[in-house]
Amino acid sequence: MSISAPPFTCLVKEILGVVLDLRRNSKTFGKYYSLIISDKSEYSFYVPEGFAHGFCTLSDDCHFIYKVDEYYSVEHNCGIQW
């Protein structure tokens, strides 16, 4: 999962998008939300700051894009066992 604030959308086929609240003082800390986004969806999925996000392609040859608010950093790349 990444810890950033990008919107993402699926251009071809479909993906499963998941966000996890990492804000310790939030009533929803540790809670997650997931949804399927496809090339037929009429929306993008925005991930607010303080949330981790991950995705899984649900079909072969899937294409999606997402925007980031920082350059890639190896030091900050991590995973969350969930």
Phi, psi and omega in degrees: 000149177255150177247092181201190184230060180262148163276146173224154182213155182258130180262325181222129178073224183208156178226158170258122178253138181227136172237147182230128181283118179253009181278108186302328182269010182270146175294340181254018179305130179084353178274154180231164176222138178225154175202159177263130178242130180233176177291352176265350179293144180255030183209164170252164182249115181265134179249112181288160176300142181095000178245146170266152176224152175213167180209158178221128177287140182252006179206159176290153176058041179277141178232127175213162180231152171212151183256144179240160180254003178216160173289155178299138180226116179301321182297332183258000178281127183209172176237160178234122175284125188218000000 
